[in-house]
Structure formats: C-alpha cells, structure tokens
C-alpha cells in the first residue's frame, strides 16, 4: 500500500475530488495548509506599498491506495490539478506498512 499526498491549489480541490471519486478512489483526507515552493511566495502592492506573501494557501489531499493503483491516482490528480503555471503543487508517495479499520478491526487492504 502507498500513501499519496498531493499539495494543490485550493481552487483545484473540487476537480481533484471529482477525478478521484470518478476513478473509484473514494477515501481521502483534505487539509488546508500554507506553504511555498521554488517561487517563495508572491509580491503584491496595496495603496502604493509593496508587500510579500511568503506562505500561500494550498490544500493537502491524502489517499492511501493499493500498490497497483498508484499510477492511476497520480495521473488523475495531475490531470485535475494542472494549470501549467508555477505553484500547481507536488505529489508525494510513501509506503504504508499497515492499515487498520477501527470499527471492525480489519487490517491490510481489506481496511481500505
């Protein structure tokens, strides 16, 4: 099993959710986060004063999937979140040793 975490633009959240659920991956966790990557934030002007915003609002979408589903999930997230502009986000893939469903005690892939 793998844990896939995608950091995406907030306005792309609905597109990513729809892409995942329509491809059969209903289980996900969404968290509002702030951060920056290579662009290190943005600079804006207000009333003649220039100021920088170094932590931009983003959304973290986490899904745990079976190993054979990883490529499909990555492709769905990438297609839904891409705007071809800087700041589209990142996808991180990590191994998951064990999953346990609290309600039933099921473990492994049955718990997904």
Protein Blocks (a to p, Z undefined) as FASTA:
>chain_A
ZZddddddfklmmmmmmmmmmnopabccddddddddfknpaaddeehiacddfbdcdddd
dddddfklmmmmmmmmmmmmpgoighibpcdddddfbdcdfknopghjllZZ
